[in-house]
Amino acid sequence: MNAVSSKPLVVVESPTKVKTIKKYLGSNYNVAATVGHIKDLPSKEMGIDIEKDFQPQYRVIPGKQKVISSLKKEAGDAEDIYLAPDPDREGEAIAWHTAEVLKKKGRRFHRVLFHELTETGIREAMKSPEALNDNKYHAQKARRILDRLVGYQISPLLWRKVKNGLSAGRVQSVAVRIICEREKAIQVFRPEEYWTITARLSADTPPPFTAKLAKKDGRKLTIPDEASAEAILSELAGQQIVVEKVLRKTTRRNPLPPFTTSKLQQDAIRKLRFSAKKTMMVAQQLYEGIELASGEPTGVITYMRTDSTRIAAEAAEEALKLIREQFGEAYAIQRPRFFKNRKKVQDAHEAIRPTSVHHTPDSVKSYLNQDQLALYTLIWKRFVASQMQPALIDNTSLTIRIGAYQFKASGSTVKFPGFMVLYQAAEDNDRPEPDKTILPDLPEGTVLNLDGYDPKQHFTQPPPRFSEASLVKELEENGIGRPSTYAAILSTIQEKGYVEKQKGYFRPSELGLIVNDLVVKSFPDIFNVEFTAKMEDDLDRVEAAEIDAKMILHDFYAPFSSELEAADQSMLSMKGVGASTGIKCPQCGSELHIEVGKNGPFLACSSYPECNFSRDYTRDEKGNIQIIEPVSEDAVDKACEKCGKPMVIKRGRYGTFLACSGYPECKYTQSASTDVGGQSTGVKCPEEGCTGELVERRSKRGKVFYGCSRFPDCKYAIWDKPVNRSCPQCGAQFMVEKTTKKDGTFLMCLNPACGFRNTGGDDEAS
């Protein structure tokens, strides 16, 4: 029988960290993981005692009792417990909850912050443990309570007024509002015509170049239409063309700071086409440990959830040494460059940087997968570039006079690339690029030759929709959420069906527009950008011990509860009355209203049940409602299971369905929520006794899956594409097609006892 362990226990958050930490701490410590949070608010009730100063009623998360038992076993009789979950607010909450379940007489708890999972980082953190951070824990609790108060009280209101299953969130709903308001700005936008005139010019000194009309008699000029352009061209005809002014200037472009979380997400989205969620997942892998040449796991980047641009002096010195060795003295600055943070509370962690610049992308590429290498290269280059010399750009600007008009031409060349030899941020694309036009070396007073004028019509453009990168930037600049929440916000608003991503840009769904209008009207403050940003600042102040968390909660809840009570009475019911459209019912002349049913928003006559007119609808680019006329009652390749007559597609108050063509004698109907009668795979349904076959279908969210053609009588369905080929190993009647980055496309047996994988082509059964 094993003796109870008395070795100190180190508790981390993620199981993948355990191996890395064990390697450096050796056999003198036990190391165990909580596997995320072990306690949370109850899932089926609000769990906040409002009358007792918003006391949270934490419970052990279902399924985590085994983890707690394991932690207690690992702790044994240890007197010292080192709590080392992630060094942020969520990690602090996990540390506190772990201390609660491991509390024992005479036992001491120490908070350890691993900012990097390297030998140096781990040993230094263990040498200087801290006390549990009371203020950081209170800030986390306050955020959790605020989110619960909003979500668990507004969501049921939406269930009653709109549709079951909807949700509202203190931060997610503000993100939806930002997207909806941008969409409305696009809808009301009216393009305005304008013209430009470009002169094609040359001198005795090559090369030829172009100049754009900018001013008349020194005043900025706009050309509203073709007639105005023609009038200007008439005035320009025959006029002498002279170089009036030459301006030469060398500008310095400084490198950007190392990455914060939001800047990493933005750059990875733009440069690597990663989602914010994928960026954080890959960054977590790089932080938690990669097996390098030694065969032992090492964290190759510092902690990846940070608002800070601070870097350690020794890391900057290490980068400068590498720059001198690899790029030469000309590219290295004399002393390290440090960057200031906007807020002290954001300075808890360093910026995201490589744990060692000597782990160059080339030296580690054989140990990283494709995604890890791409993201690591981005982080490594940005950090090293931050310690390099500025780039020097030579800019030349010409002012050219033609009669009363002034034309402008500009060009630039890179005099010294500096940091740009290594890295340019994707966000540089948001600002004007240096003009790459090469201009001839011309003195003032030079007379130029005219090769022609090019008048061109343009129209002003509406504001763009948000991409993932620009939405993260918008959230960051407005102080909405925190770096650790951006990826979750973007995922949640799509999963809830409030927004859709089309060609890489967010558009609100009709449901998103409806819910946004209702909650913004009923809760104008809570879902206000400025209010939400102030709340984030207040949470930062709680962490900095500048304000009491209970005061924030009381100040928030008093007006919120009043608005909640009012909304219960005044919020428009989309299940009953519906939203006014101003469109007349073509059947009876009453007004059509927008209502929400189980299949989503639709138009219904306000005189229902006297008039039962209803239709689906869509909106054009200007937001105008377009009625969708019902599809003809086309027959589908399916017979009625009751009478044998053909089934037809019909559209009713709650969407499309299949009905027997023998109606009203036969009233059999069937759901059409999936593509019944979809493309056959040639694979028979494996369910015992079923005579159907697997067909390709689409879920409500448009994702392809494969289900039985006899649905709803048979509900067999799989996500992977079935292939009509038996397994050569176990004889299963079919296999499925899978694709991974590592193995490409291959066939796999679904039998869990078999697991046969064909990664080598069309192997025949042996």
Disulfide bonds with the S-S distance in Angstrom:
none
